[in-house]
């Protein structure tokens, strides 16, 4: 698990290689990642947007942007957290992701960019 903290917002990511959904012979590798966003600040924030940088050893880097996370824009009061699971398909068994959540401080409408720490995606293709 990797973790980063930006202005009191802690983002932790845990990645899992999904061998049962992958097909290395067809250059198809599936990974899931669990993201936990914890509000360690004294303010209330709402997650508005996400921006991911996806690096696959077999392809050019990709940028993926959109509203919220898995269809939600959670509001996090002080001490609250939000966890979700998503996935990524790679053409190689080696890659990494990192990114930014844009969050709004509800008290004054100020936007902040919260770092999503870089994490590795490595297929365990030699494991029986």
Buried (B, 14 or more C-beta within 10 A) or exposed (E): EBEBBBBBBBBBBBBBBEBEEBEEEEEEBBBBBBBBBBBEBEBBBBBEBBBBBBBBEEEEEEEEEEEBBEEEEBBBEEEEEBEBEEEBBBEBBBBBBBBBBBBBBBEEEEEBBBBBBBBEBBBEEEEE
